[in-house]
Amino acid sequence: GQQVMQIPQYQHVQEGEDFTTYCNSSTTLSNIQWYKQRPGGHPVFLIQLVKSGEVKKQKRLTFQFGEAKKNSSLHITATQTTDVGTYFCADNTGTASKLTFGTGTRLQVTL
Amino acid sequence: AAGVIQSPRHLIKEKRETATLKCYPIPRHDTVYWYQQGPGQDPQFLISFYEKMQSDKGSIPDRFSAQQFSDYHSELNMSSLELGDSALYFCASSLDSSTDTQYFGPGTRLTVL
């Protein structure tokens, strides 16, 4: 079945440093969504990428969808302690269908 | 803005008991999804409903069943509970006709002793 892997599994940075998580799928993705889950919280939708090679920005966050639609990345510039959490990519196979989550990258930010 | 409501938030059960988890989607959302998240794991899709009909099924054990009611709320029924069923159970809803974005509820933490 489909596998969606993320690397790294865990990253610890100092506030102000940049952070990137990579998402790789064993199959071509219909579209890719990104979620953030704070410790003890629930997944919160960040963004959806649909087109091959698409790049979207949300303030300090930059999301990219690979040309072959098999990978994606999330880059955070100048991390803050509020960025702490686990970032998941997820494949959405279409209307009323399940999300297949990536393995997640846990980000820890210290002062 | 109204969010997805789940109840109870915490539940403790003994092995072989039954549990019922409830989910109230965002108003006007007609699609409900259930996910199970073990400690340190990513959420795993269990089942989804669209307009009160099952629309997709994932790795849901036969001991579990779910349904969506006429008011669009959903219930996940779990029987013969096992220790391995201890997890966070999330419900999510989406407004299927216009967007596939899924909005997650706060989750129910189930502990089986």
Interface residues (C-beta under 8 A of the other chain):
Chain A: N31 Q33 G41 H42 P43 V44 F45 Q48 F88 N92 G94 T95 A96 S97 K98 L99 T100 F101 G102 T103 G104
Chain B: T31 Y33 Y35 D42 P43 Q44 F45 S48 Y50 S55 D56 G58 F90 A92 S94 D96 D100 T101 Q102 Y103 F104 G105 P106 G107
